[in-house]
Amino acid sequence: MSRASILLSVVIPAFNEQAGIVQIIERVRAIRPALDQDHIALEILVVDDGSKDNTASLAAQCGDVRVIRHLTNRGYGAALKTGFRHANGDWLAFLDADGTYPPEALPIMCRALQQQQADLVVGSRMSGADSQMPVLRHVGNLVFARMLRVLSGVRVQDSASGMRVIQRRALPRLYPLPDGLNFTPAMTTRAIHEHLNLVEVPIAYAERIGNSKLSVVRDGMRFTNTIVWTTMTYNPVRVWGIVGLALGAVAALLAILLIFDWLGGNTLLQNFAPITAFLMLVFGVAGVSVFSLGIMFSYLIAIFIQRPVQRGMFGRVIFDPPLDYAFGWIGVMAAAAGIFISGAVLVQLLQKGSLEALWLWLLFGALLVFVGMQLVMTWIVLRVLDELAARDNTAQRDLAAAIAAVEIPSEAVPAASGAAK
């Protein structure tokens, strides 16, 4: 047997898994020869999460297995974190006790961790390998992966896989993580926003042994909330920006509808024109406000965690310089256009004494004024936040420049030409 230079700790969380716990332990044991070839030693830990059956005793009867037990059920994520705390390995792996994930893929995942210098390797059930995943769960995982891609800009095939290999040194950047089944999507979301090197390896997925504890609706909502809220703690404009753009798009469609109605002699909308105009005004102002709020949140988070602002899809990828730098002049132009339109309407009002044909343009003017004011105020706030975010770096740069300067003795400085003798 070759001398092992790396210790891999495999954590198996288990709650009422007496039907499959022994089988999964034996399958993990069976990968030892493959790990030995890569100089990897194996440690197996079973974390019994307050089971009411014989899960813990059956696991304890298996030789060369460490069994840690929660006295009460604390959750899937809590069991994994307990396992990580008790593990001795620099590499940490985990998989479920129900036989759905193949331990036989762990050597391949470990090679990917080493060869690709990854921080986290995810066994992807959605990358083309054989899968017995139920259709509804398969669709849900596709939705989570697409959602994460939209919110992070990074393509991930399987955001919620329960089979992974992690570098222990990456844990401080992945924590904190939840105690429930949303542990894995939270880990994926944090890994992406922490810019860790995440690698996916295709794995097969089998039908589980025993009864599933996953609720498609309840846990699906929990996974969604986890992905969205974790993203907002890093890059809020990804979430609020999408909402703001959606609201703005609705306002634009309503505006187009009103213009066509006006050009057609007010026959299209008829009595619904006023409510349509009202909704246009509300959606327009709300869209700009929500978008601005997302950008301000991003600046505040950058100050709090002392990192550069993550601008996401609204940053330098599309706009260079970033769009928020233009909020000032865009806001001034929008407000000026709104004032001009409103002024023209008021002049017509004084001449004709009736707003019957011009009320729509007065609303457009009001919308532009409100949007312009919001953008200008946001620009002012963002420039202050930008200054605060860069203050420490600027101070360090000034200090370094002062230290680098060398004082020259006065007698070494040549006199300027024409100076008094």
N, C-alpha and C positions, 0 to 999 in steps of 0.2 A: 504493500500500500504506500503510495506517495505521501510525502510529508505535507500536511495541510498548512497553508499560510493565511487563510481567511476562514472565519467562522460565520456560517449562515444560521441564523435563528429563525425557525419557522414557527409562527404563532397560529394556533388553531382555536378560534373562539367557538364555544359550544354552549347551547342552551337546549336542554332536553333532546339530545342527539344520540341516545343510547343505540339506536338502530344502525348508525353508520360510523360512530367514533372509532371503533377498533379498525375497521376497514380502511379509513382514511389515514390513520396512524401507520398502518402496515404499508400503505402505498407511499407515504412520505419516506419511511425507512428504506424502501426499495430503491430510492434514487441515490443512495450513498455511493455506490460504485461510479456512477456518472459524475458525481460531484468530486470524488477523489481524483479523477482524471484531470480536473482543473484545479487541484490543490485547495479544495474547499471542504472544510469540516462541517458537520451537521449537528444542530441542537434543535430538539423538538419540545415545544411548550404547548400544553393544552390549558386554556383558561375557561374553567367551568363558570358560567355566568348565572349562578344560583339555580341550577337545574333541580327539578323535582323528581327526576328519574335516576337511573344508575350511570349516567354519563361520567361523572367524576370517578367512581369506583372502577368502571371498566377501563378508563384511560390509565388509572394508576396501576392496574394489573399489567399493562404493557411495559416491558422493560425499556430503560433508556429514554423515558419520557418524563418531563417535569410537569406536574399538575398544580396549577394555582386556582384557587376557588374563591369566587365572590359569595358571601353569605346570602346576599339577596340579588335579584336580577337588576343589573345596572345598565344594560344595553350593549349592543354590538360594538359600538365605538369605544365604550368604556373598557370592555374586555380586551380589545386590541391594545389600548394604551397601557393597561396593566401588564399585558404580555411584553410590550416593548420595554417597560421599566424593569422587568425581571430578566429579560434576555441579556446574554453576554456578547452576542455577535455584533460586528461592525456592519454586517448586512442583515436586514430584517425583512422577512417574508411573511405573508399571511394568506390563508385560503380558508374557505368554509369547511365545516365538518360534515356537510350533507352529501359529499361526493360529486357535486356539480362541477367543481374545478379540478383539472388534472395535475396532480403533483409532478407527474412525469415531465411537465413543461418547465419546472423550476430550473434545471440545469441550463436550458436554452436561455431563460430569462436572466440568469446570473451571467452568462457569457455576454449578453447584450449590455448588461449593467457595466461590465468591465471593458469590453471592446469599444463601446460607444461613449464611454465616460459619462454614463447617465447618473442622475440623482435618483430617478424613480423609473422603474420599468413596470408597465401595466400589462397584464394578460388580457388582450382584447378579444371579447366574444363576438365582436361585430366586424371582424376583419377577414371573413371568408372561410374560417375553419368550420368543421362540422359542429352544428349546434342543435340542441333539442330544447332551446328556449321557447316557452309559450309565446304565441303570436302577439298577445296584448303586451307582454313585457318587452318583447323585441321592438314593437312600435314605440313604447315608452322610452326605451334606451336610445332609439334613433332621435326622438324629440329632444331628449336631454343633451345629446351630443351636438345637435344643430343649434340648440339654444346657447350652449357654451361657446360654440364657434362664433355666433353673432355677437355675443357679449364680450368675448376676449380677442377675437380676430385670429385665434389659433385653432387649427383643425385637430379634433380629437375624435377617434372612432368610438370609444367606450369610456364614458365619464364615470360610470358607477361599478366598474368591475371589482369583484371582491378577491382578486388574486394579484398580488403585487410583490415586488422586491424593492427595498428602499435602502439607500445609504443612511446609516444612523446620523451622520453629520448633517443630513438635510432636515432632520426632525424639528430643530428649533425654528426653521423657516416655514415648516408646514403647520406647526401648532399655533394657536389652539384649534382643536378639532372637536366636533360634537360627539356625544356619547351614544347616539342612536344609529339607525341604519343609514342615515345621511352622511356618515363618516367618509365614505369613499368619494361621492361627488364633491364634498367640501375639500377633500385632499387634492383632487384633480384641479379644482378651481384655484386653490391657493398656490399649487405648484406652478400653474401657468402664469399667474400674476406675480409670483416671486421670481419668475424667469429661471426656474429650475429646468434642467435638461430632462424632459419626459419622453420616454421611448415606449412604443406599443409593440407587443409581440403577439401574433395571432395564437389563440388557444382554442381547443374544443370545449364544448359546454354540454354537460349531460343532465338528464332528468334527475332531480334530487331524490335522496333516500329519506323517507318520512314526510311529514306535513310541512308545507311552507309557512313561514311566519311573516311573509311580506304581504302587505295590503296594497294592491295596485293603486287605488284612489288615494288613501291616506298617505302612504309613503311616496307616491308620485307627487303629491302636493308639497310634501316635505322636501323632496329632492329639488323641486322647482324653486322653492323659497330659499333653499341653501345656496343654489347656484347664483340666484339674483342678488341676495343679500351679501354673499361673500364678494361678488363682483363690485358691489357698491362700496365696500370698505377699501377697495383699491382704485377703481376707476368709475366713479358714479356717472360720468357723462355718457358712458356706454349704455347705461340703463335710462337715465333721464333724457339723454339726447335722442334716443329712439322714440321715447314717449313724446317729447317735444316736437320732433319732426312729424310724427303721426298726427298730432293735433294741428300743426301748421298745414299739413297736407289737406286735412278736412276743411280748414278755413279757406284754403285756396280753391278747393272744389266748390264750396258754397259761394265764394266770390265770383267764380266763372259762371255759375248757375244764375246768380243775380244779374250779372251783366247781360247774359243772353236774354233773360226775362225783360230787362229794361230795353234792350235793342228791339225786342219783339213786341213792344207796346204793352208790357205788363200783363200778358195773357197766359204765360206758362205757369207761374206760381200763384197768381191771383191773390187770394186772401192769405196765403202762406208766405208771402214776400217779407212782411215785417219779422216773423219769427225766424226765417232763414237769415235775414240780416243780423238779427240779435245773436244767433248761434255763430255766424261768421266772426262777429266781434269777440265773443267769448272764447272760441277756439283759437283765434289768432293771438289774442293777448296771453291766453293760457299756454299756448305752444312756445312762445318766446320766453315766458317766465320760467317754464319747466326746463327748457334747454339751458337757460342762463343759470338756473339753480344747479344743474348737473355740473357745469363747468366750475362754478364757485366751490362746490363740494370737492372737486378734484384738486383744486388749489389748497383747500384747507387740509385735506388728507396728506398732500405733499409736504405741507409745513409740519403736520403732526408726526409723520413717520420719517421726516427728513430725507425725502427722496425726490427726484425730478417729477414734475407733473406728468401723469399718464394721460395723453390726449386721445388715445384710441383712434377710431376711424375718423374723428373730426380734427385730428392734429396734422402733423406735417406730411402724413401719407397722402392726403388729398390737398390740403391748403398749406402753402409755404410762403410767408409765415402763417402760423395757425390762425384759424378764422376768428378767434376771440380777440386777436390783436386789431382786427378791423371793425370791431363792434362800435368804436367811437364814431368814426366817420360814416359808417352805415346808419347808425342811429341818428346822427345829425341830419343826414340827407333824408331819411324817412320822416323825421319830425318836420323838416322844412317843407317836404312835399305835402304832408298832411295839413300843415298850416296854410300853405298856398291853396290847396283844394277847398279847405273850409272857408278861407277868406273869399275865394271866388263864389262859393255858394251863398255866403252872406251878402255879397254885392248883388247877386241876382235876386236875393230875397228882398233887399231894399228897393230894387227896381220893379219887381213883379208882385211882391207881397205874398207869394205863395211858395211852399216847399214841395208841392205835390210831385213835380217832375225831378226834383233835385235832392230829395231826402237820402237817396242811396249814396250819392257822392259825399254828402255830409258825414255819413257813417264811415265811408272809406277814409275820409280825412281824419276822423277821430281815431280809427284803427291805426293809421300810420303814425299819428302823434303818440299814442300810447306805446306802440311798439318801439318807436324811436327813443322815447324817454327811458323805457326799460333797457334798451341796448346801451345807451349812454351811461346810465347808472351802473349797469353791470360792468362796462369797460372800466369805469373808475375804480370799482371794488376790485376787479381782477388785477389791475395794475398795482394796487396797494398790496394785494396778496402775493403777486409775483415778486415784488420787492422784498416782502417778508420771507418768502421761500428761498430767495437767493442771498439773504443777508449774511448768514453764517459763511457761505462760500466766498462772498465778497470780502468779508472781514478777514478770513484766512488768507486770501490773495493779497490784501493790503499789508497784512503782517509779514507775509513771506517777502514781499517786495521791499519792505523796510529793512528786514534782516539781510537781504541780499545786497543792499546798498553799502558802499565802502566810502568812508570819510577820507578826504585827501587833505593833508596838512596845508595850511594857508601859504607857507613859503614855497610849496611845490606847484602852486597854481600860477601860470604865467600871467603877467599883467596885460590887460587889453591894450591894443594899439591906440595911441592918442591919450592914454590915461595920464593923469598928473604925476610928475616925477617926485 
